[in-house]
Amino acid sequence: MEVQERIECKLASAFAGAHMEINNESHMHNVPAGSESHFRVVLVSDSFIGKLPVKRHQMVYRVLAEELESGVHALALHTYTPDEWQTVKRAPASPNCKGGGK
């Protein structure tokens, strides 16, 4: 199973019923073609209600601990409650890489 698929499966299981967008942004960085090391994750879940962003990110990090220890270099996390998502309806785009020769 590819890294992106594992991330999708684990987050879908941990945050059931949530809106998810998982994008492999490795191509935007100075990594070999076909890499799966940089991901953008948009996650909307009731599980985030009443939690500050740092706590939400910690929840995601716990679910993806294995991936973070074995090759995933970066996660751009955008976590929202359903009410927050109704207000923003779109997470910000990732900036262009400024390092590593790009």
ZADO-1210 file (C-alpha; in nm, 4 decimals, padded with zeros to 6 digits):
<atoms>
<atom x="00.0000" y="00.0000" z="00.0000" code="MET" pos="1"/>
<atom x="00.1295" y="00.3447" z="-00.0897" code="GLU" pos="2"/>
<atom x="00.2008" y="00.5989" z="00.1837" code="VAL" pos="3"/>
<atom x="-00.0842" y="00.8262" z="00.0760" code="GLN" pos="4"/>
<atom x="-00.3280" y="00.5341" z="00.0871" code="GLU" pos="5"/>
<atom x="-00.2131" y="00.4408" z="00.4395" code="ARG" pos="6"/>
<atom x="-00.2581" y="00.8004" z="00.5533" code="ILE" pos="7"/>
<atom x="-00.6078" y="00.8121" z="00.4032" code="GLU" pos="8"/>
<atom x="-00.7096" y="00.4789" z="00.5610" code="CYS" pos="9"/>
<atom x="-00.5758" y="00.5648" z="00.9050" code="LYS" pos="10"/>
<atom x="-00.7326" y="00.9100" z="00.9150" code="LEU" pos="11"/>
<atom x="-01.0665" y="00.7822" z="00.7829" code="ALA" pos="12"/>
<atom x="-01.0695" y="00.5200" z="01.0561" code="SER" pos="13"/>
<atom x="-00.9662" y="00.7564" z="01.3359" code="ALA" pos="14"/>
<atom x="-01.1881" y="01.0454" z="01.2303" code="PHE" pos="15"/>
<atom x="-01.4933" y="00.8639" z="01.0943" code="ALA" pos="16"/>
<atom x="-01.7382" y="01.0702" z="00.8942" code="GLY" pos="17"/>
<atom x="-01.4893" y="01.3509" z="00.8493" code="ALA" pos="18"/>
<atom x="-01.4205" y="01.5482" z="00.5333" code="HIS" pos="19"/>
<atom x="-01.0670" y="01.4729" z="00.4176" code="MET" pos="20"/>
<atom x="-00.8317" y="01.5939" z="00.1498" code="GLU" pos="21"/>
<atom x="-00.4877" y="01.4342" z="00.1362" code="ILE" pos="22"/>
<atom x="-00.2462" y="01.5659" z="-00.1264" code="ASN" pos="23"/>
<atom x="00.1051" y="01.4457" z="-00.1944" code="ASN" pos="24"/>
<atom x="00.3046" y="01.7683" z="-00.2355" code="GLU" pos="25"/>
<atom x="00.6437" y="01.6009" z="-00.2580" code="SER" pos="26"/>
<atom x="00.6825" y="01.7195" z="-00.6178" code="HIS" pos="27"/>
<atom x="00.6990" y="02.0770" z="-00.4812" code="MET" pos="28"/>
<atom x="01.0198" y="01.9958" z="-00.2932" code="HIS" pos="29"/>
<atom x="01.3737" y="01.8876" z="-00.3749" code="ASN" pos="30"/>
<atom x="01.3104" y="01.5127" z="-00.3561" code="VAL" pos="31"/>
<atom x="01.3366" y="01.2290" z="-00.6106" code="PRO" pos="32"/>
<atom x="01.0488" y="01.1870" z="-00.8555" code="ALA" pos="33"/>
<atom x="00.7725" y="00.9669" z="-00.7161" code="GLY" pos="34"/>
<atom x="00.8519" y="01.0505" z="-00.3535" code="SER" pos="35"/>
<atom x="00.5860" y="01.0377" z="-00.0838" code="GLU" pos="36"/>
<atom x="00.7421" y="01.2541" z="00.1837" code="SER" pos="37"/>
<atom x="00.5448" y="01.5810" z="00.1953" code="HIS" pos="38"/>
<atom x="00.1671" y="01.5849" z="00.2401" code="PHE" pos="39"/>
<atom x="-00.1059" y="01.8438" z="00.2792" code="ARG" pos="40"/>
<atom x="-00.3929" y="01.7214" z="00.4960" code="VAL" pos="41"/>
<atom x="-00.7295" y="01.8941" z="00.5289" code="VAL" pos="42"/>
<atom x="-00.9376" y="01.7259" z="00.7958" code="LEU" pos="43"/>
<atom x="-01.2826" y="01.8239" z="00.9209" code="VAL" pos="44"/>
<atom x="-01.4119" y="01.6370" z="01.2244" code="SER" pos="45"/>
<atom x="-01.6397" y="01.6636" z="01.5259" code="ASP" pos="46"/>
<atom x="-01.3410" y="01.5292" z="01.7190" code="SER" pos="47"/>
<atom x="-01.1849" y="01.8761" z="01.6978" code="PHE" pos="48"/>
<atom x="-01.4714" y="02.0585" z="01.8699" code="ILE" pos="49"/>
<atom x="-01.3421" y="02.2432" z="02.1755" code="GLY" pos="50"/>
<atom x="-00.9770" y="02.1690" z="02.0954" code="LYS" pos="51"/>
<atom x="-00.7067" y="02.4220" z="02.0115" code="LEU" pos="52"/>
<atom x="-00.5141" y="02.3723" z="01.6849" code="PRO" pos="53"/>
<atom x="-00.2065" y="02.2309" z="01.8593" code="VAL" pos="54"/>
<atom x="-00.4181" y="01.9596" z="02.0253" code="LYS" pos="55"/>
<atom x="-00.5833" y="01.8770" z="01.6917" code="ARG" pos="56"/>
<atom x="-00.2427" y="01.8395" z="01.5286" code="HIS" pos="57"/>
<atom x="-00.1249" y="01.6155" z="01.8120" code="GLN" pos="58"/>
<atom x="-00.4279" y="01.3925" z="01.7516" code="MET" pos="59"/>
<atom x="-00.3307" y="01.3561" z="01.3854" code="VAL" pos="60"/>
<atom x="00.0366" y="01.2983" z="01.4702" code="TYR" pos="61"/>
<atom x="-00.0607" y="01.0127" z="01.7037" code="ARG" pos="62"/>
<atom x="-00.2611" y="00.8430" z="01.4285" code="VAL" pos="63"/>
<atom x="00.0220" y="00.8838" z="01.1755" code="LEU" pos="64"/>
<atom x="00.3148" y="00.8129" z="01.4105" code="ALA" pos="65"/>
<atom x="00.4387" y="00.5172" z="01.2045" code="GLU" pos="66"/>
<atom x="00.4414" y="00.7178" z="00.8806" code="GLU" pos="67"/>
<atom x="00.6198" y="01.0099" z="01.0473" code="LEU" pos="68"/>
<atom x="00.8889" y="00.7733" z="01.1758" code="GLU" pos="69"/>
<atom x="00.9379" y="00.6002" z="00.8415" code="SER" pos="70"/>
<atom x="00.9686" y="00.8515" z="00.5607" code="GLY" pos="71"/>
<atom x="00.7031" y="01.1212" z="00.5840" code="VAL" pos="72"/>
<atom x="00.9050" y="01.4380" z="00.6266" code="HIS" pos="73"/>
<atom x="00.6292" y="01.6988" z="00.6447" code="ALA" pos="74"/>
<atom x="00.2562" y="01.7315" z="00.7054" code="LEU" pos="75"/>
<atom x="00.0821" y="02.0591" z="00.6310" code="ALA" pos="76"/>
<atom x="-00.2195" y="02.0183" z="00.8598" code="LEU" pos="77"/>
<atom x="-00.5415" y="02.2129" z="00.8233" code="HIS" pos="78"/>
<atom x="-00.7868" y="02.0905" z="01.0878" code="THR" pos="79"/>
<atom x="-01.1406" y="02.2212" z="01.1277" code="TYR" pos="80"/>
<atom x="-01.4631" y="02.1533" z="01.3106" code="THR" pos="81"/>
<atom x="-01.7681" y="02.1190" z="01.0827" code="PRO" pos="82"/>
<atom x="-01.8840" y="02.4703" z="01.1785" code="ASP" pos="83"/>
<atom x="-01.5415" y="02.6180" z="01.1025" code="GLU" pos="84"/>
<atom x="-01.5363" y="02.4400" z="00.7673" code="TRP" pos="85"/>
<atom x="-01.8762" y="02.5840" z="00.6765" code="GLN" pos="86"/>
<atom x="-01.7237" y="02.9274" z="00.7293" code="THR" pos="87"/>
<atom x="-01.3943" y="02.8799" z="00.5417" code="VAL" pos="88"/>
<atom x="-01.4954" y="02.6051" z="00.2915" code="LYS" pos="89"/>
<atom x="-01.1362" y="02.5916" z="00.1675" code="ARG" pos="90"/>
<atom x="-00.7981" y="02.5452" z="00.3303" code="ALA" pos="91"/>
<atom x="-00.5102" y="02.7708" z="00.2278" code="PRO" pos="92"/>
<atom x="-00.2775" y="02.6501" z="-00.0451" code="ALA" pos="93"/>
<atom x="00.0729" y="02.5434" z="00.0456" code="SER" pos="94"/>
<atom x="00.3477" y="02.7916" z="-00.0360" code="PRO" pos="95"/>
<atom x="00.6220" y="02.7099" z="-00.2824" code="ASN" pos="96"/>
<atom x="00.9289" y="02.5430" z="-00.1365" code="CYS" pos="97"/>
<atom x="01.2010" y="02.7961" z="-00.0566" code="LYS" pos="98"/>
<atom x="01.4804" y="02.5550" z="00.0247" code="GLY" pos="99"/>
<atom x="01.6634" y="02.2537" z="-00.1010" code="GLY" pos="100"/>
<atom x="01.7347" y="02.3869" z="-00.4482" code="GLY" pos="101"/>
<atom x="01.3778" y="02.4700" z="-00.5536" code="LYS" pos="102"/>
</atoms>
